[in-house]
Amino acid sequence: MSHKVKPRTLAGTLELLPNDQILFNEMVDKIRKAYESFGFLPLDTPILELSEILLAKAGGETEKQIYRFEKGDNDLSLRFDLTVPFAKYVSIYQNELVFPFKRYQIGKVYRGERPQKCRFREFYQCDVDVIADKLDIINDAEMVNIIYTAFQSLNLAKFTICINNRKILNGLFEALQIADKKVEIMRIIDKIDKIGEKAMREELEKLEVTQNNIDKICEFILISGSTSEKIEKLKSMQIANETFVSGLTELEKIAKYVTEFGIPEENFKIDLKIARGLDYYTGTVYETFFDEYRNLGSVCSGGRYDNLTEYYTDRKFQGVGISIGLTRLFAQLKEMNLLQASNHSIAKVLVVPMDENCSNFALKTAKQLRDSGINTDLYSNFQKDMKAKLKYADKQNIPYVCIIGENEIQENVVTLKNMQQKTQEKQTVEELIKILK
Amino acid sequence: MSHKVKPRTLAGTLELLPNDQILFNEMVDKIRKAYESFGFLPLDTPILELSEILLAKAGGETEKQIYRFEKGDNDLSLRFDLTVPFAKYVSIYQNELVFPFKRYQIGKVYRGERPQKCRFREFYQCDVDVIADKLDIINDAEMVNIIYTAFQSLNLAKFTICINNRKILNGLFEALQIADKKVEIMRIIDKIDKIGEKAMREELEKLEVTQNNIDKICEFILISGSTSEKIEKLKSMQIANETFVSGLTELEKIAKYVTEFGIPEENFKIDLKIARGLDYYTGTVYETFFDEYRNLGSVCSGGRYDNLTEYYTDRKFQGVGISIGLTRLFAQLKEMNLLQASNHSIAKVLVVPMDENCSNFALKTAKQLRDSGINTDLYSNFQKDMKAKLKYADKQNIPYVCIIGENEIQENVVTLKNMQQKTQEKQTVEELIKILK
């Protein structure tokens, strides 16, 4: 065979070397553990769905970016998020599920973007959502708690969970009688951190918002102080609009619950600028930032929606959920050298028979270790010299090497090498198990 | 909004209700744990690859079944197995990887089959492979050990790992001077369990194999006895063919190692009928059967290959690996009612505040439980009555419910309900944590 295909991986997909993969999987495991600590149930839906299902709510970027194709009689697409399949799932199984239905899902999603640095065509999302016919606002606070728990356990950087409430924004715009322009205004507000107050004011002027209203908007979104001070200031604005008051009441309750959950002040903030692009959010919205790396953008976002399943069923469900875009986050952290090099290994010990004659004792030792719950790699290339064998352990961060030669077999011991301390000592297998446990 | 899309899931994909999903995930976790106990490293490659890469070795069923489509300038496909992406990965990163490279991968693969019962278009494979420039036969024995460990921990049914060696078959055909027909002969041999010896003989006659050679083939593939008896009988056939002798030596070594690994006789068998369809296997081949459900076919298969990366690189790698088709296995077990209904839950306890006024104490209790490592669900719908709340716990197999009302708050205790024993008792939070731990 002489014709070769140049081996390569599609741009915009993530493929890692083993040590990075271990690190990535550890992050997945921590997120999963955090989500499960709140009793959320696992879900795994197909990546491949009927296009009609995924595009029930069609239009915009989604239709342009989706991977869609025909096979046989089927018009198929790759899912572009985990939210639409969740809505489908709840609609199908509504009579079998117990509500409130709390689920988490960690899986790959697909978007046919032009690949750029830290923009992916295939990437992991880690979602939690809770859904029910009627959902108390305490669930919105629980989401803050979940984000807090997940990022505490990931231990990546100092972070702040920022929340806002769409009703407050909508109510304000109604009160100022500029509700007809609210989508455009929200889009402009959302950019204030990037473009600054001045440029934001100019854009609002172009939209023909009156100077008076622009002042009110700025006064509003720039309200400062502690969480309780912000709530007091919002109350004192005395905006006589039902939607505004309802949103403010929700925000106040969430703030109370968040305190009761024991989440530190420094990790939680009301940020009235946050609008979130997605138009299905109807109440609370979340964004999460690393305090020292705000340029990364939000690392965990979400919100409350009133009728996610509307394209599939008449039954109305309220829901609230958040999502971590893990592939992007991992790539960004790696790019910025913020990932601590993993010193974790899969194997705790490498068993090395000196030659083929030592295999019997080595195999038995490996079995005893594994039976004791110790992950044990067995070095199997008898031709290689000891240097190569130790290098193998070293490159994989395996902390111990257990050498078995003729002498060891005669004495019924093993030579245990501590790779970090560069020490070695003879041990019985029983002692070995105790040390490695 | 009035137009609804009927919510449904693509035929040939698996979507489970939460209790089954928990069971499925437990199986994945057990397999992962078994693979990691041998020190195998995790790998995650993209599902979406360039068609040129996946179809480097084109032809046959693969090309017909692959999901292939264009997007922008790219000709893309969904991977149809984990072996081809593994070969690509090793070819790309050969200078960064440490050899022997031992990796496991658990992920979804895609085949555009007509969906039938227990045939899937999207399904999980759970693969382990070890690859190196030169790979000692001890690795072939380790694969038996891995299969044994995985299926012991899955604890589904009595199983037998059957192995054979392609070289023995090839050598025999060379010695009988029928090597030109070996592909067809192997295909016929492979069917003996389905069609019986008589029909197999007839098919061989049609292929114009001489009666004498048919007798030899039958004598050979029907050799019986213990593993060591089979090896003795094969030796006593005195087939003067290098390939045959080499294969027999390998088989003998594997049998020796398998004993040294402590794998019970009843779980391991030499089965000379096994040929395996895939033509890249060059030595050991594996199939695994449930003793009482042989009709399920092999639940874990694999083999040794000499040059998996030949389409991508000139460097030659030897490898050996096995694969569990988990989605199919799960569906079959479910179909046959062989899956024990999971009594596992994600949450260990459900915290139930009697009404909104009890939320403060409930939230603090939930936090203390979670901080102690106890998965804790919080019931948040204050409107529902106690019956609905208990039903929620019951349906999800949550073993304990922790009720918090005015009385409990005054006494600074909680009422702990044991859902299985239908008993309840007041406990302090400290006692509660001790009981749930």
Contacts between the chains, C-beta under 8 A, distances in Angstrom:
chain1	res1	chain2	res2	distance
A	1	B	310	5.2
A	1	B	311	7.3
A	4	B	311	6.5
A	4	B	312	6.0
A	4	B	313	6.8
A	4	B	314	7.4
A	5	B	52	5.7
A	5	B	53	6.3
A	5	B	56	4.3
A	5	B	311	5.6
A	5	B	312	6.0
A	6	B	312	7.5
A	7	B	53	6.8
A	7	B	88	4.7
A	7	B	91	4.0
A	7	B	92	4.7
A	7	B	312	4.0
A	7	B	313	6.8
A	8	B	50	7.0
A	8	B	53	6.9
A	8	B	88	7.9
A	8	B	92	6.7
A	9	B	45	7.5
A	9	B	46	6.4
A	9	B	49	7.2
A	9	B	88	7.4
A	9	B	92	6.9
A	10	B	46	6.1
A	10	B	48	5.9
A	10	B	49	5.9
A	10	B	50	5.7
A	10	B	74	7.1
A	10	B	76	7.1
A	13	B	46	3.7
A	13	B	48	6.2
A	14	B	46	7.5
A	15	B	44	7.7
A	15	B	45	5.6
A	15	B	46	6.4
A	15	B	89	6.9
A	16	B	44	7.1
A	17	B	93	6.3
A	17	B	96	5.7
A	17	B	97	7.5
A	18	B	41	4.2
A	18	B	42	7.3
A	18	B	43	7.2
A	18	B	97	7.5
A	18	B	103	7.3
A	21	B	41	7.1
A	21	B	42	5.1
A	21	B	43	6.1
A	21	B	44	6.2
A	22	B	41	7.2
A	22	B	42	6.4
A	24	B	44	7.4
A	25	B	42	5.3
A	25	B	44	7.9
A	36	B	346	5.1
A	36	B	375	5.4
A	37	B	370	5.0
A	37	B	373	7.9
A	37	B	374	8.0
A	37	B	375	5.2
A	37	B	376	6.9
A	38	B	370	7.4
A	38	B	375	7.5
A	38	B	376	7.1
A	38	B	377	6.8
A	38	B	378	7.5
A	39	B	346	5.5
A	39	B	347	3.2
A	39	B	350	7.2
A	39	B	375	5.7
A	39	B	376	6.2
A	39	B	377	2.8
A	39	B	378	7.6
A	39	B	398	7.5
A	40	B	346	6.8
A	41	B	18	4.2
A	41	B	21	7.1
A	41	B	22	7.2
A	41	B	346	5.6
A	41	B	396	7.3
A	42	B	18	7.3
A	42	B	21	5.1
A	42	B	22	6.4
A	42	B	25	5.3
A	42	B	346	7.2
A	43	B	18	7.2
A	43	B	21	6.1
A	44	B	15	7.7
A	44	B	16	7.1
A	44	B	21	6.2
A	44	B	24	7.4
A	44	B	25	7.9
A	45	B	9	7.5
A	45	B	15	5.6
A	46	B	9	6.4
A	46	B	10	6.1
A	46	B	13	3.7
A	46	B	14	7.5
A	46	B	15	6.4
A	46	B	122	5.3
A	47	B	47	6.8
A	47	B	108	6.5
A	47	B	122	6.6
A	48	B	10	5.9
A	48	B	13	6.2
A	48	B	67	7.6
A	48	B	78	7.7
A	48	B	110	6.8
A	48	B	121	6.9
A	48	B	122	5.3
A	49	B	9	7.2
A	49	B	10	5.9
A	50	B	8	7.0
A	50	B	10	5.6
A	52	B	5	5.7
A	53	B	5	6.3
A	53	B	7	6.7
A	53	B	8	6.9
A	56	B	5	4.3
A	67	B	48	7.6
A	67	B	69	7.1
A	67	B	71	5.9
A	67	B	76	7.6
A	68	B	69	7.9
A	69	B	67	7.1
A	69	B	68	7.9
A	69	B	69	3.4
A	71	B	67	5.9
A	71	B	112	5.0
A	72	B	112	6.8
A	72	B	114	7.9
A	74	B	10	7.1
A	76	B	10	7.1
A	76	B	67	7.6
A	78	B	48	7.7
A	88	B	7	4.7
A	88	B	8	7.9
A	88	B	9	7.4
A	89	B	15	7.0
A	91	B	7	4.0
A	92	B	7	4.8
A	92	B	8	6.8
A	92	B	9	6.9
A	93	B	17	6.4
A	96	B	17	5.7
A	97	B	17	7.5
A	97	B	18	7.5
A	98	B	391	7.4
A	98	B	392	5.4
A	98	B	395	4.5
A	98	B	396	6.3
A	100	B	380	6.3
A	100	B	381	6.2
A	100	B	392	7.9
A	102	B	377	7.1
A	103	B	18	7.2
A	108	B	47	6.4
A	110	B	48	6.8
A	112	B	71	5.0
A	112	B	72	6.8
A	114	B	72	7.9
A	121	B	48	6.8
A	122	B	46	5.3
A	122	B	47	6.6
A	122	B	48	5.3
A	130	B	380	7.8
A	132	B	381	6.6
A	134	B	381	7.0
A	134	B	383	7.0
A	135	B	380	7.4
A	135	B	381	7.6
A	136	B	356	8.0
A	136	B	380	5.0
A	136	B	381	6.1
A	136	B	382	5.9
A	138	B	359	6.5
A	138	B	378	7.7
A	138	B	380	4.8
A	139	B	380	5.3
A	142	B	378	6.6
A	142	B	380	7.2
A	149	B	370	7.2
A	257	B	359	7.0
A	257	B	363	6.4
A	260	B	359	6.9
A	260	B	360	5.0
A	260	B	363	4.3
A	260	B	364	6.5
A	261	B	363	5.3
A	261	B	366	7.9
A	261	B	367	5.9
A	262	B	364	7.2
A	262	B	367	5.2
A	310	B	1	5.3
A	311	B	1	7.3
A	311	B	4	6.5
A	311	B	5	5.6
A	312	B	4	6.0
A	312	B	5	6.0
A	312	B	6	7.5
A	312	B	7	4.0
A	313	B	4	6.8
A	313	B	7	6.9
A	314	B	4	7.3
A	346	B	36	5.1
A	346	B	39	5.6
A	346	B	40	6.7
A	346	B	41	5.6
A	346	B	42	7.2
A	347	B	39	3.2
A	350	B	39	7.2
A	356	B	136	8.0
A	359	B	138	6.4
A	359	B	257	7.0
A	359	B	260	6.9
A	360	B	260	5.0
A	363	B	257	6.4
A	363	B	260	4.3
A	363	B	261	5.3
A	364	B	260	6.5
A	364	B	262	7.2
A	366	B	261	7.9
A	367	B	261	5.9
A	367	B	262	5.2
A	370	B	37	4.9
A	370	B	38	7.3
A	370	B	149	7.2
A	373	B	37	7.8
A	374	B	37	8.0
A	375	B	36	5.4
A	375	B	37	5.2
A	375	B	38	7.5
A	375	B	39	5.7
A	376	B	37	6.9
A	376	B	38	7.1
A	376	B	39	6.2
A	377	B	38	6.8
A	377	B	39	2.8
A	377	B	102	7.1
A	378	B	38	7.5
A	378	B	39	7.5
A	378	B	138	7.7
A	378	B	142	6.6
A	379	B	100	8.0
A	380	B	100	6.3
A	380	B	130	7.8
A	380	B	135	7.4
A	380	B	136	5.0
A	380	B	138	4.8
A	380	B	139	5.2
A	380	B	142	7.1
A	381	B	100	6.1
A	381	B	132	6.5
A	381	B	134	7.0
A	381	B	135	7.6
A	381	B	136	6.1
A	382	B	136	5.9
A	383	B	134	7.0
A	391	B	98	7.4
A	392	B	98	5.4
A	392	B	100	7.9
A	395	B	98	4.5
A	396	B	41	7.3
A	396	B	98	6.3
A	398	B	39	7.5
